[in-house]
C-alpha cells in the first residue's frame, strides 16, 4: 500500500529557470511552482500518493524567520494526516531550515528536505532525481524516528550534521566528521547509522503561537579583531551572540573582555569558524560541534524557554 506524502515547495534552484540549457549559474531561482515540479517527475506516483503545496517561492538566501515559523506550524498540522513530508528548498540555507525543523517538528514521521545545485532547465539538472529520492525516503518506514533528513545526490544526511561545502558541485553537501546516515542505493533507501541527539518528537521546543524568535547574531572571529561588530550587536539590543571563533573557538583577548561583560546580560555561545568538532568550554556556553549558523538557531529556540546559562548549556549538549 502506497504511503501519503505531501510536498511543500519553497522555491530555490530546484525551481529555477535559465535562458539556456547550458547555463547553471545565471538563472532565476524560485520560478516554477509545485505542480510543475511534480509533473516533471511522474515516476513519483509509483512510490507514494503525493500532493503539493506552495509555502513560498524564493531564493533561499532570502529565507525569513516568518517563513520558518509558517513551515514548522504547517508541517505539524499536516503530519496528523499524512505519512511523510518533503520540502523543496534552495541550497544556500537548506541546512539551517532543516535544523530549525529538526528542533520544532513534533512528530517522528519522516520530514525530508531536498533541492538542486542546477536549475530545472539545465541539461544535467539534478532536481528531478533528488525529488524522486526524497519522496522514496519519506515513504520508507525505516525513515521514521530519524529526525529531519536532507536527501541530495543519492545521500541521506541528518539535519544536525549536514552542511553545504561547495558552491557549484552537485556533491555540495557533507556531514563532516560523523558522515551521512545512509544512501539511496539504486533507487532504494538504505540506512547505516542514526543520530544520538534529541530531535523532533523528543524536542522540548515549540513554535506554536510564536510570532518571532529572539534576536541573535553571529560574530565572525578573525585576525586583528577590534570588537566593533560585538559592540554594535550589543548596542542593537541582541539577546544572544554566537562567537564564531578561530580554531578551538579562540577569541581575540580584547574582544573576549567585551563578551565577558556582555555575558552578564545576554547569552554568549562560543563556536568555531572551522565548522567541525567541539570547542573549549571557557567563560561562555560552548556550542559543542554545531556550526555557527546552527548554534544560532538552537540559541534562539533556547531563549524562548530560559535565560539561564546552565540550562542553555544543557540544551547544547542534548541537541
Protein Blocks (a to p, Z undefined) as FASTA:
>chain_A
ZZddddddebjjklgccfbfkbckbccehkbcfklmmmmmmmlmmmoccddddfbdcdfk
lgcfklmmmmmmmmmmmmmmmmbdcddddfklmmmmmmmmmmmpccfbdcdddddfbdfk
bmklcklmmmmmmmmmmmpmklgonapaddeehiacdfklgccfbfkbmblbcehjnopf
bdceehiacdfbdcfbdchjlpcbdfehiabdcddddddddehiahlmmmmmmmnopabd
cdddehjhpacfklmmmmmmmmmmmccddddfklpajdddehiacehjacfklmmmmmmm
mmmmbccfklmmmmmmmZZ
